[in-house]
Structures are given as C-alpha cells and as structure tokens.
C-alpha cells in the first residue's frame, strides 16, 4: 500500500510541481529579526480557515428558511453531538478573525509597512477588513432570533437615512420593504457565497503581493524609505542577512496560531456560542437589539448622536474613513517608518482605540434601551416602609417604571436616576411629572388609578439622601 501511495504522489507531483512551489515558498528569504508583532496576519488567515471548516459543517445542518432556521439552530445547539461546540468555534473564530485583523492593520500602520512598494498590500488589506466585517454582520441575522431581526431592522433604518439612495439601499439590504424570509435568503447567500468569493479573490492577491514584494523589515530610526533605491537595498539585505521563512520565521506564526486555536476551543467549550434569544417576532418590543461586540461601538455611536446629524454621518463618515485609508499609502509612500519619528501615527492609533472602546462600553451599557430584564427591588434597597410606599415600590416594577429609571443599582438608564428624586422634586412635582409625562416619558395619568398614583408618589417620597449610610444604598 505504501508503495502504491508513493507512486501516486510521484505521478501527481511530477505533473503538478506542487513540491517545488511549496519548497520555494517555504525557503524564500525574509528579513532577520522578524519579531512576534508579525504573527497577527498569519493568525488571521488561520482563523479564516477555521471559519471555512466550521461554516461548511454548520451549513450541512442549517436550514436557511424563515420557518425552520431558528429550529435548526436549536437542533444544532441542543441535539447534535458537539453541535454547541461547533457553533462556538464559528462564533469565536469570527471574533478572533476580526480582532486579529484589526491588530494586524494597527501594526502595519504604526510601522508604516504600507510604504513603497507595499501600497497595494495595504489597500487590498482594507478591502479584506471591510469584507470580513460584512461577513460578521450578515452572519448575525442567520441566528434568526428576535434580537437578530431587530438588529437588522435597525441597520436597515440607519442605511435608509443615507441621502438620495437610502431607500434603495435599505430595500436591497432587506430584499423588500420589511424583514422576512427573503431577507434571510439574501443574507445567507451573501454570507456563504458572494462575500466569500470576493474575499478569497482579494486574499489571493494580498498573499501574492506579500510574496512578490517581501515582508517589510522592522523599522529603524533614520532609515527612511526611498522608492528609487529601496528595492535594490531590500534585495541586497536579504541576500546578506535574510533567513528562510521556514522554519526561522514561520515557527512564531505556528506557535501563536496554535495558542489562538486553543483559546477559541476553550471559549467554545466553556463559554459556548452566543445564546439564541426568543423566536423571531417583529411585533415584540421587549427586545434589546445589539449586534455582536465588534459592531457594538458603531451601534452605540449612532444611538447616542443627535438625530438631526445621523443622516449626514451615516453617509459622510464611512466615505471620509474610506478615502483616508486609501490615500495613506499613496500620499505617504516614502520617508521614515519608525514610530518614534512619526509620533502622529501613535497619537492617531491611541485616539481611535480610545474612541472605539468608549463607544463599545456605552454599547454594553445601552443606556438608551429600557432594562426589560431588571429584577424587582430587593429589601436591601426598599427597607421596611409604610404600607402605601411598599405598594408603590411594587407598582414601580409592575408598571414598568423600573425599565427606564434606576433605584440604587437596579433598573434602566434610559430615564433619570430616581434613587434620590425626593431631594430634587416635591411630591406635587413628582405627581405632575407622572401624570403628564415629559419629552421621552409617556403620560401615565390615564393608566393609573388615584390610589395607585398616591402609592407610587408615597414610594418616591422615600427616595432621598438623609445620611451617609442611606446614600450608599
């Protein structure tokens, strides 16, 4: 058997030349001292391979139809052996791919590896990043639960505000005027066929450019890039001091990729995939629509900005970002690469990371969304009080006031914190506010009996700071 397999391999290799190609790629020289900061690109590719394998496996069981998609995911998660782990691998693999690609782009930008002759590597990398984010976005709807359809509906609403072409884009995104089975089919097609096909094309071009132009050497102070002499200098440097890609440089890629895989497997087993919400129900309003973490900061940014500027930001923002990313390697393809000589690059990265993390944290808190899952106020927050106030504390929860207003550590953030409302408003002012409502608060005068109103005001009258101990409650 061994001899037969050997003969088959010799025949195949003679016709295809595969071993020569692999050997040439493995032995091609790279700059010396390629450090651990270079591993993120290879790890991103490794995550993509994981996504392909797990995605194909999931597609064998997933049913992309509006009446069966949710049930098929329930079946995969709860019945299929290791089905939950498979979903976890795909979910955390997507997160890892986007995170690692982001870090890789930051490293390229900080070290100015986009300069001559690698301008196209940066531009193709930008396309790859955008396509990867779109892959993540289209994959979220395939969960087909209540949060997924509401998140997609909100995205379509935001897209619809783009001047002139907004309605057309929203209609194209949702495959109609409303979200439905056609929307799911469209997202499945983009997630499984169209976007991967385009992504693989750009990936092949990106890898070809890496081989053709070589890996950028670690930057050094006072060693600027001169397009007229760089290629000859680079080739001489590789000839004198270059090392084979395998194993001298590639072993770091292998070690880091294995560690990344181990972490993804750990998360898939012990944390599991993102839990499914309730079945898709466009009529349900008690849903907290949130995209996955890597898009959460964008969601928060649009939720917090003034409505009157949303339409302009949605259109102009991505356009300006895209123009800047494409122009960077074209207008700055020469000169210093060391970040110590380019402090503006570090300042820009720090500013962007701070901006994203800040809005991401706001997205996690989601102060603009009612806290539908809040629990009734415990005795530690509502100590022994008079019967009317006790009934009011119960009404504060059952009438859903607590969804938007916070008492102590419990409740939502959409409305003002009422933990010390009695220090700010008199009982009469509290009554007027409840009965008449305010800008974003409905008028409850027609929904409460006189007794319920009195009990609710009696409870809120107890919400005041009297001493240090009560202040800390």
N, C-alpha and C positions, 0 to 999 in steps of 0.2 A: 504493500500500500504506500509506504514511504517513497519508494522508487517511482511509483506512478505519479504521486503528487509532485515530486521533484521534476519529472519530465514535463508535467503540465505547466509548472511555474516557469521552467526554462523556455518552453514554447511561447507562453504568454509574454514573458519579459523580453524575449527576442523581438517579438512583433510590436510591443508597445513602448519599449525603452523606459519602463517605469522605474527600474532601479537606478538608471542613470540620472533621471530627473530628481528622484528623492535624494540620491547621494550628492548631487550638485547643490541642492537647496540646503542640505544639512552641513555641507562643508564650506559654503560660501562665507567669506570673512566679514566680521563685524568689528566695530571699534572696540578697543580694550576698555576695561573699567566700565562696562555697561552694568549699571547697578540695579538694585531692586525696584527703583521707580519705573523701570521699563517693563515690568511684568503685567501691568494692567491691560494692555492691548491684547496680549495672548490670553489672559484670563477671560476677557470679554468674548473672544472667539470661542473659548471653551464653553462658556455659558450658552452661547448661541447653539452649539452642537447639542448641549443638554436640552435646550428648548425644542430643537428639531425632533430628538428622540422621544421626549415626553409628549410633545404635541401630537406626533403621529400615533402614539399609543392611546392618547385620550380621544383622538378622532375616530378610533375604531369602536368606541363605546358611546360617544356623544351623539345626540340626535338634534341637529340644528333646525328644529321646528318649534313654533311658539307654544304648541300644546304638549310637547314632550321634552323640551330642553331642560326645564327645571327638574322634572322627574328623573331624567337620565343622569344628571349630576348628583342627585340624591342617591341613585343606584350606585354610581361610581364611588361615592364617598362612604356609603354605609354597607354595601353588599359585596362589591368586587374586592377580592383579596388584595390588600395593599393599594386599593384604589385611592384612599385618602392620602397616602404617602405619594402616590403618583401626582395627584393634584398639587400637593405641597411642593414637590420638586419643580413642577412647572411654574407655580406662583413665585417661589423664592428664586428660581432661576431667572425669571423675568426681572425681579427686583435687583438681583445681583448683576445682571447684564447692564441695566441702566445705570446703576451706581458705579460699576467698574468703568463703563464707557465715559461717564462724567469725570471720574478721577483721571482717566487716560487723557481726556481733552484738556483738563487743567494742567497736567504735567507737560503736555505739548505746548500749551500757551505760555506757561511760566518759563520754560527753557527755550522758547522761540524756535522750536523744531519745525515750525511751519515755513521758515525762511528758505530761500533758494537752496536746492532745487525741489523742495518738497511742498510747494504751494498747493498742488493738486491733491496731495495726500490729506492736507487739512480740509480742503473743500469737499472731497469725497467723504471724509470723516464726518463733516457737518451733515451731509445728506444721510449718512448711516445713523447718526444720532436721532435725527428727525423721524426717520422711518422706524427706528426702534421704539420711540415714544408712541408713534401711531399704532404700532403693533400692540403695545401695552394698553392703549386706550380702546382699541377695537376688541381686545380680549376681555375687557371688563363686562361688556354687555352680554357676552356669551354665558356668564353666570345666570342671567335671565331671572334674577330675583327682583324684589321691589326696589332695593337700593340701586341696582344696576340700571333699571329702566328710568328711574327718576334722575340719576346722574346723567344719563344720555339725553334725557329731555332737557335738562338744564344746559348741557353743552350745545344742543341744537338751538336753544333760545338765545344763548350768547352769540353763536355763529350768525343767527338771523338778524343781529343788530349791525352787522357789517354794512356800511353804506353801499347802496346800489345793488350789490349782488348777494346780500344777506339772505333774502328769501330763497333764492335759487340754491345757495349752498346748504341751507337748512333742509330744504326739500330733498336735495341729493343725499345728505347725510342720513336722513330718516327714511329714505325711499318712499316718501309720501308726506302727507300733511300731519300725520300722527304716528306715534311709535306703535309697531305691530310686528306681525310675522315677517313682513317684507324687510323691516329694519334688521331683524335678527339674521335673515338670509344674507343681506348685504354686508353686515359686519362680519359674518362668518367667511364670506367669500374674500373680503379684503384681508382678514386675519390669516387665512390659511393659504390663499392663492396669490392675490395681486401684490400685496406688500412684500411677502417673502421673495417673490420673483424679482421685484425691483431691488430689494435689499441684497440678494445674492449677486446681482449684477454689479452693484456698487462695491460689495465686499471683494469680489474677484479683482476689480480694477484697483481697489485700495491695496490689496496684497501684492498685486503686480508692481505697483509703484514703490512699495517697500523693498521689493527685490531689485528693481531697476535702479533706484536712487540710493539704496542702502539705508541702514538705521542711522539716525543722527547721533553724532558723538556727544558725550556730555559737554555742556557749555563750559567755557573757561574765560575768565576776565581778560580783557584786551586781546581777544582772538575773534575779531568781527568776521562776518560772512561777506565775501566779495564775489559776486556772481561771475566775474571774469576769470577768477583763479580758483574758485572753491573746488570744482570737480577734480582738477589735476592735483590739488593739495590732498583731497579726500582719498583719491586712489593711491597716492604715494604713502599716505599714512596707513592705509590698510595693508599695503604691500610690506611695510616695515614692521608695523606693530599690531596688525589685525589678528584676530583669533577666530577659529571656526565657530559657526553658530552652534553646532552640536559637537561636543557637549559643553563647551566652555561658557556659552551664554545661555543656552536653552534650558539648562538644568534649573535655573531660577524660575523660569516660566512653568516648568513641570511641577516643581515643589509648591509654588503659590497656587497653581490651578488645582492641585490635589487638595490643598488646605481649603480652598474655596468650595470644592465639591463636598468635602467633609462637613463644612459648616452648613451648606444647603441641605444635605441629608439629615443632619442633626435637627435643623429647623423644621424640615418636612415631617420628621417622625414625632418630635416632642412638642412642637408648636402647631403644626398642621396648616392646611391651606386656609385662606380667608373663608370664614363661615358664611354659608348661604343665609340670606335673610328670608323673609316670607315670600310666598309665591308672588309673581308679578301682578300688581294691581294698581293701575294708573289712578284709580279713584281714592286710594289710601293717602291720607295726608300726614299720618303719624309715621313718617319715614325720615331718616336723616341721610339724605343723599350725599355720599362722599366718594370721590374717585380714590384709586389706590395712592399710596403715600407719595409716589414720585410726581403725581399731578396735583396733589392736595394744595400745594402752595399757590398754584395758579388759580384754583378754585377759590381759595381764601382771598386772593388779591382782588378778583372780580366781585366777590361778595362784599368786600369792605369799601371799595372805591365808590365815590358818588355816582348815582345812576346816570346823571347828565353827561358824564365823560366816558362811560363804558363803551359806547359805540365807536368812539374815536380810538380808544386804547386798544380795543379788540382788533381794529384794522391796522392802525399805525404802529402799535407796539411790536407785533411779530415781524412787520415789514422792516422796521428800523433794526431790530436784532439780526434779522437775516442779512441785511445789507452790511452791517458792521462785521459779522462773522465772515462774509465772503470777501470783504475788502482788506481785512487784516493781512493776509499773506501777499496781497497784490501791492499794497502801499508800503509795506514794511518787510520786504523780502531780503533786505541786506542790513548789515550793521551788527551791533552787539547782540549776543544771545544770553549772556549771563544775567540772571535776575537781579544781581547786585548792581548791574549797570542799567537796569530797566525797572526801577522801583515802582513805576506806574503800573506795571503788569501785576505785581504783588498786591498793590493797593486795589486794583480792579477786581482781582480774584477774591480778596477779603471782603470787599463791598458786596459782590454778587452772592457769596456764600452767606454772609450775614443777612442779606435781603431775603434769600430763599428760606433760610432756617427760620427767620422771624415770621414770615407768612405761613410756613409749614406748621409752626407751633400754633398760630391762630387757627389754621385749618383743623388741627387736632381738637382744639377747644371748641371751635364753631360757636362763637357767642351769638351769632345771628339766627341760630336754629333752636327752636324750643327743645327742652330736655324731656322727650317723651318717656324715657325710661327712668326718670327720677323716682325715688322711693319716698313714702310718707315721712314727715318729720319725726325723728325719734324723740324719746323722752328727754334725752340729754339736751336737745335744742328747745323743746317745749316742756319745761318743768311743770309742776303742779300749779295750775292757774284756775281762775273761776270757771264755772260751767259754760258760760257764754263764750269765753275766749277759747276753751277747749273745743267747743263745737266749731268755732271759727277756724281753728287750726286744721280740723278735719276738712272743712269746706275749702280751705286754701289749696288743699291737694285735690279733692274730688271735683272741684270746679275748674281745675287745671291752671289755676294762678301760678302754681309752683313750676309749671313747664317753662315759664318765661322769667320768673322772679326767684331770686335766691334768698334763702333764710339760713344764716350760718354757712355751712358747707354744702347745703342741699338745695337743688333747684337749678333752673336755667339762667343764662346770662343775657338773653335777648332783651329783657326789660331791666329797670333799675334794681339794684340790690335793696331788699326791704328789711335787712337784718336790724337796722336802726331807724326805720321810717318814722317812728313816733318822735324822734328827735328833730325831724325836718318838717313834718306836717302835723297840723292839728287834726283831731277826729273829724271835724267838719270838712277839712280839706281832703282827707282820705276818702270820706263818703262821696264828695263831689267827683273825685278822680275815678272812683269805681263806677259810679252811676253814668257819667258822661264819657269816660274813656279819654284817650289822648291821640296823638299823631299815629302811633302804631299799635295802640291798645283799643280793642273794641269796647263799646259801651255795654256794661253789664246790668244796667238798670232794668232792662226787660227780662233778664234771665235769673234774677234773684228775688226772692220774697223779701218783705220788710224785715222779717225775723232773721233770715239768712244774712241780709246786709248788716244788721246790727251785730250779729255774732262775728262776722268777718272783720268788722271795724273794731270790735272788742278785742279780737286777737291781735290785730295790727297795732293797737294801742299799747300792747305789752312789749312791742319790739323797740326798745330804747336802750341806750347805754347808761347804766347807773353807777357802775363801779368797774374796776379793772377786771374782776372775775367774770362779770357778765359780758364785758367787751370781748373776751377771748372765747366765748361760746360759739 
